[in-house]
Amino acid sequence: MQLPDLSQYDTIYLGYQTWAMNAFLLEYGGEFSNKEIAPFLSEGGYGSGDSTELIREFIARDGGKNNTYTSALVVDGNRVDESDVEVKR
C-alpha cells in the first residue's frame, strides 16, 4: 500500500479498527507530521481503550512530529444508525 501525498492536507481524519491501527501507523506514521489528527472508530462494547494514546506514540515512533490531536469520535457499532448527530457535531 502507498499513501497519497498528504502535504496538501492540514487535518487527517484517521478512521480505524483498533486491531489494525498499530501496523499501519508503525509504517506510515511519519507521513503525519505537522497535521491535526482527528481519530474516529466504531467499537462493539470495549470502547477506544488506549488506542488514542497509541496513535500518538506510533506516529511519533515513526518520525511524525508537531501534531495536534482532537478527541476521538467513538461510535458504538451496535448503535451506528443513531450516531448521525454525534458525527455531524
CNS distance restraints for C-alpha pairs under 8 A (distance, minus, plus):
assign (resid   3 and name CA) (resid  28 and name CA) 7.94 0.50 0.50
assign (resid   6 and name CA) (resid  31 and name CA) 7.24 0.50 0.50
assign (resid   6 and name CA) (resid  32 and name CA) 7.68 0.50 0.50
assign (resid   9 and name CA) (resid  35 and name CA) 7.63 0.50 0.50
assign (resid  10 and name CA) (resid  34 and name CA) 7.65 0.50 0.50
assign (resid  10 and name CA) (resid  35 and name CA) 5.24 0.50 0.50
assign (resid  10 and name CA) (resid  36 and name CA) 6.21 0.50 0.50
assign (resid  11 and name CA) (resid  35 and name CA) 5.53 0.50 0.50
assign (resid  11 and name CA) (resid  36 and name CA) 4.57 0.50 0.50
assign (resid  11 and name CA) (resid  37 and name CA) 5.90 0.50 0.50
assign (resid  11 and name CA) (resid  38 and name CA) 7.08 0.50 0.50
assign (resid  12 and name CA) (resid  32 and name CA) 7.79 0.50 0.50
assign (resid  12 and name CA) (resid  35 and name CA) 6.74 0.50 0.50
assign (resid  12 and name CA) (resid  36 and name CA) 6.20 0.50 0.50
assign (resid  12 and name CA) (resid  37 and name CA) 5.05 0.50 0.50
assign (resid  12 and name CA) (resid  38 and name CA) 6.09 0.50 0.50
assign (resid  13 and name CA) (resid  37 and name CA) 6.16 0.50 0.50
assign (resid  13 and name CA) (resid  38 and name CA) 4.73 0.50 0.50
assign (resid  13 and name CA) (resid  39 and name CA) 5.82 0.50 0.50
assign (resid  13 and name CA) (resid  40 and name CA) 7.27 0.50 0.50
assign (resid  14 and name CA) (resid  37 and name CA) 6.77 0.50 0.50
assign (resid  14 and name CA) (resid  38 and name CA) 5.91 0.50 0.50
assign (resid  14 and name CA) (resid  39 and name CA) 4.58 0.50 0.50
assign (resid  14 and name CA) (resid  40 and name CA) 6.15 0.50 0.50
assign (resid  15 and name CA) (resid  39 and name CA) 5.80 0.50 0.50
assign (resid  15 and name CA) (resid  40 and name CA) 4.79 0.50 0.50
assign (resid  15 and name CA) (resid  41 and name CA) 5.50 0.50 0.50
assign (resid  16 and name CA) (resid  20 and name CA) 6.93 0.50 0.50
assign (resid  16 and name CA) (resid  21 and name CA) 5.92 0.50 0.50
assign (resid  16 and name CA) (resid  39 and name CA) 7.74 0.50 0.50
assign (resid  16 and name CA) (resid  40 and name CA) 6.70 0.50 0.50
assign (resid  16 and name CA) (resid  41 and name CA) 5.38 0.50 0.50
assign (resid  16 and name CA) (resid  42 and name CA) 7.86 0.50 0.50
assign (resid  17 and name CA) (resid  21 and name CA) 6.26 0.50 0.50
assign (resid  17 and name CA) (resid  41 and name CA) 6.25 0.50 0.50
assign (resid  17 and name CA) (resid  42 and name CA) 7.13 0.50 0.50
assign (resid  17 and name CA) (resid  43 and name CA) 7.72 0.50 0.50
assign (resid  18 and name CA) (resid  22 and name CA) 7.56 0.50 0.50
assign (resid  18 and name CA) (resid  41 and name CA) 7.82 0.50 0.50
assign (resid  18 and name CA) (resid  48 and name CA) 7.48 0.50 0.50
assign (resid  18 and name CA) (resid  51 and name CA) 6.44 0.50 0.50
assign (resid  20 and name CA) (resid  24 and name CA) 6.89 0.50 0.50
assign (resid  21 and name CA) (resid  25 and name CA) 6.17 0.50 0.50
assign (resid  21 and name CA) (resid  55 and name CA) 7.89 0.50 0.50
assign (resid  22 and name CA) (resid  26 and name CA) 6.11 0.50 0.50
assign (resid  22 and name CA) (resid  54 and name CA) 7.71 0.50 0.50
assign (resid  22 and name CA) (resid  55 and name CA) 7.74 0.50 0.50
assign (resid  22 and name CA) (resid  58 and name CA) 7.16 0.50 0.50
assign (resid  23 and name CA) (resid  27 and name CA) 6.34 0.50 0.50
assign (resid  24 and name CA) (resid  28 and name CA) 6.03 0.50 0.50
assign (resid  24 and name CA) (resid  29 and name CA) 7.53 0.50 0.50
assign (resid  25 and name CA) (resid  29 and name CA) 4.45 0.50 0.50
assign (resid  25 and name CA) (resid  55 and name CA) 7.20 0.50 0.50
assign (resid  25 and name CA) (resid  58 and name CA) 5.73 0.50 0.50
assign (resid  25 and name CA) (resid  59 and name CA) 5.97 0.50 0.50
assign (resid  25 and name CA) (resid  62 and name CA) 7.57 0.50 0.50
assign (resid  26 and name CA) (resid  58 and name CA) 5.54 0.50 0.50
assign (resid  26 and name CA) (resid  59 and name CA) 6.88 0.50 0.50
assign (resid  26 and name CA) (resid  61 and name CA) 7.19 0.50 0.50
assign (resid  26 and name CA) (resid  62 and name CA) 5.84 0.50 0.50
assign (resid  27 and name CA) (resid  62 and name CA) 6.92 0.50 0.50
assign (resid  28 and name CA) (resid  32 and name CA) 7.66 0.50 0.50
assign (resid  28 and name CA) (resid  59 and name CA) 7.71 0.50 0.50
assign (resid  28 and name CA) (resid  62 and name CA) 7.08 0.50 0.50
assign (resid  29 and name CA) (resid  33 and name CA) 7.96 0.50 0.50
assign (resid  29 and name CA) (resid  58 and name CA) 6.39 0.50 0.50
assign (resid  29 and name CA) (resid  59 and name CA) 4.01 0.50 0.50
assign (resid  29 and name CA) (resid  60 and name CA) 7.04 0.50 0.50
assign (resid  29 and name CA) (resid  61 and name CA) 7.62 0.50 0.50
assign (resid  29 and name CA) (resid  62 and name CA) 5.23 0.50 0.50
assign (resid  29 and name CA) (resid  63 and name CA) 6.86 0.50 0.50
assign (resid  29 and name CA) (resid  64 and name CA) 5.77 0.50 0.50
assign (resid  30 and name CA) (resid  59 and name CA) 5.95 0.50 0.50
assign (resid  30 and name CA) (resid  60 and name CA) 7.14 0.50 0.50
assign (resid  30 and name CA) (resid  61 and name CA) 7.91 0.50 0.50
assign (resid  30 and name CA) (resid  62 and name CA) 4.80 0.50 0.50
assign (resid  30 and name CA) (resid  63 and name CA) 4.44 0.50 0.50
assign (resid  30 and name CA) (resid  64 and name CA) 4.00 0.50 0.50
assign (resid  30 and name CA) (resid  65 and name CA) 7.66 0.50 0.50
assign (resid  31 and name CA) (resid  64 and name CA) 6.44 0.50 0.50
assign (resid  32 and name CA) (resid  59 and name CA) 7.05 0.50 0.50
assign (resid  32 and name CA) (resid  64 and name CA) 5.51 0.50 0.50
assign (resid  32 and name CA) (resid  65 and name CA) 7.56 0.50 0.50
assign (resid  32 and name CA) (resid  67 and name CA) 7.62 0.50 0.50
assign (resid  33 and name CA) (resid  63 and name CA) 7.65 0.50 0.50
assign (resid  33 and name CA) (resid  64 and name CA) 4.38 0.50 0.50
assign (resid  33 and name CA) (resid  65 and name CA) 4.73 0.50 0.50
assign (resid  33 and name CA) (resid  66 and name CA) 5.98 0.50 0.50
assign (resid  33 and name CA) (resid  67 and name CA) 6.07 0.50 0.50
assign (resid  34 and name CA) (resid  64 and name CA) 7.70 0.50 0.50
assign (resid  34 and name CA) (resid  65 and name CA) 6.19 0.50 0.50
assign (resid  34 and name CA) (resid  66 and name CA) 4.78 0.50 0.50
assign (resid  34 and name CA) (resid  67 and name CA) 4.97 0.50 0.50
assign (resid  34 and name CA) (resid  68 and name CA) 7.85 0.50 0.50
assign (resid  35 and name CA) (resid  66 and name CA) 7.20 0.50 0.50
assign (resid  35 and name CA) (resid  67 and name CA) 4.99 0.50 0.50
assign (resid  35 and name CA) (resid  68 and name CA) 6.49 0.50 0.50
assign (resid  36 and name CA) (resid  67 and name CA) 5.64 0.50 0.50
assign (resid  36 and name CA) (resid  68 and name CA) 4.65 0.50 0.50
assign (resid  36 and name CA) (resid  69 and name CA) 5.53 0.50 0.50
assign (resid  36 and name CA) (resid  70 and name CA) 7.33 0.50 0.50
assign (resid  37 and name CA) (resid  67 and name CA) 7.02 0.50 0.50
assign (resid  37 and name CA) (resid  68 and name CA) 6.18 0.50 0.50
assign (resid  37 and name CA) (resid  69 and name CA) 4.77 0.50 0.50
assign (resid  37 and name CA) (resid  70 and name CA) 6.35 0.50 0.50
assign (resid  38 and name CA) (resid  69 and name CA) 6.01 0.50 0.50
assign (resid  38 and name CA) (resid  70 and name CA) 5.07 0.50 0.50
assign (resid  38 and name CA) (resid  71 and name CA) 6.99 0.50 0.50
assign (resid  38 and name CA) (resid  72 and name CA) 6.51 0.50 0.50
assign (resid  39 and name CA) (resid  52 and name CA) 7.43 0.50 0.50
assign (resid  39 and name CA) (resid  69 and name CA) 7.96 0.50 0.50
assign (resid  39 and name CA) (resid  70 and name CA) 7.14 0.50 0.50
assign (resid  39 and name CA) (resid  71 and name CA) 7.20 0.50 0.50
assign (resid  39 and name CA) (resid  72 and name CA) 4.82 0.50 0.50
assign (resid  39 and name CA) (resid  73 and name CA) 6.47 0.50 0.50
assign (resid  40 and name CA) (resid  72 and name CA) 5.25 0.50 0.50
assign (resid  40 and name CA) (resid  73 and name CA) 4.50 0.50 0.50
assign (resid  40 and name CA) (resid  74 and name CA) 5.80 0.50 0.50
assign (resid  40 and name CA) (resid  75 and name CA) 7.84 0.50 0.50
assign (resid  41 and name CA) (resid  48 and name CA) 7.62 0.50 0.50
assign (resid  41 and name CA) (resid  72 and name CA) 7.62 0.50 0.50
assign (resid  41 and name CA) (resid  73 and name CA) 6.42 0.50 0.50
assign (resid  41 and name CA) (resid  74 and name CA) 5.17 0.50 0.50
assign (resid  41 and name CA) (resid  75 and name CA) 6.23 0.50 0.50
assign (resid  42 and name CA) (resid  74 and name CA) 5.69 0.50 0.50
assign (resid  42 and name CA) (resid  75 and name CA) 4.56 0.50 0.50
assign (resid  42 and name CA) (resid  76 and name CA) 5.53 0.50 0.50
assign (resid  42 and name CA) (resid  77 and name CA) 5.18 0.50 0.50
assign (resid  43 and name CA) (resid  47 and name CA) 5.96 0.50 0.50
assign (resid  43 and name CA) (resid  48 and name CA) 7.26 0.50 0.50
assign (resid  43 and name CA) (resid  74 and name CA) 7.17 0.50 0.50
assign (resid  43 and name CA) (resid  75 and name CA) 6.39 0.50 0.50
assign (resid  43 and name CA) (resid  76 and name CA) 5.17 0.50 0.50
assign (resid  43 and name CA) (resid  77 and name CA) 5.07 0.50 0.50
assign (resid  44 and name CA) (resid  76 and name CA) 5.81 0.50 0.50
assign (resid  44 and name CA) (resid  77 and name CA) 5.08 0.50 0.50
assign (resid  44 and name CA) (resid  78 and name CA) 6.37 0.50 0.50
assign (resid  45 and name CA) (resid  76 and name CA) 6.80 0.50 0.50
assign (resid  45 and name CA) (resid  77 and name CA) 7.93 0.50 0.50
assign (resid  47 and name CA) (resid  74 and name CA) 7.15 0.50 0.50
assign (resid  47 and name CA) (resid  76 and name CA) 7.83 0.50 0.50
assign (resid  48 and name CA) (resid  52 and name CA) 7.26 0.50 0.50
assign (resid  48 and name CA) (resid  74 and name CA) 6.75 0.50 0.50
assign (resid  50 and name CA) (resid  54 and name CA) 6.29 0.50 0.50
assign (resid  51 and name CA) (resid  55 and name CA) 6.12 0.50 0.50
assign (resid  52 and name CA) (resid  56 and name CA) 6.65 0.50 0.50
assign (resid  52 and name CA) (resid  72 and name CA) 6.96 0.50 0.50
assign (resid  53 and name CA) (resid  57 and name CA) 6.31 0.50 0.50
assign (resid  54 and name CA) (resid  58 and name CA) 5.90 0.50 0.50
assign (resid  55 and name CA) (resid  59 and name CA) 6.03 0.50 0.50
assign (resid  56 and name CA) (resid  60 and name CA) 6.17 0.50 0.50
assign (resid  57 and name CA) (resid  61 and name CA) 6.01 0.50 0.50
assign (resid  58 and name CA) (resid  62 and name CA) 6.25 0.50 0.50
assign (resid  59 and name CA) (resid  63 and name CA) 6.52 0.50 0.50
assign (resid  59 and name CA) (resid  64 and name CA) 5.03 0.50 0.50
assign (resid  59 and name CA) (resid  65 and name CA) 7.63 0.50 0.50
assign (resid  60 and name CA) (resid  64 and name CA) 4.68 0.50 0.50
assign (resid  60 and name CA) (resid  65 and name CA) 6.01 0.50 0.50
assign (resid  73 and name CA) (resid  87 and name CA) 7.61 0.50 0.50
assign (resid  75 and name CA) (resid  79 and name CA) 7.33 0.50 0.50
assign (resid  75 and name CA) (resid  80 and name CA) 6.45 0.50 0.50
assign (resid  75 and name CA) (resid  83 and name CA) 6.76 0.50 0.50
assign (resid  76 and name CA) (resid  80 and name CA) 6.22 0.50 0.50
assign (resid  79 and name CA) (resid  83 and name CA) 6.72 0.50 0.50
assign (resid  80 and name CA) (resid  84 and name CA) 7.93 0.50 0.50
assign (resid  83 and name CA) (resid  87 and name CA) 6.13 0.50 0.50
assign (resid  84 and name CA) (resid  88 and name CA) 6.12 0.50 0.50
assign (resid  85 and name CA) (resid  89 and name CA) 6.18 0.50 0.50
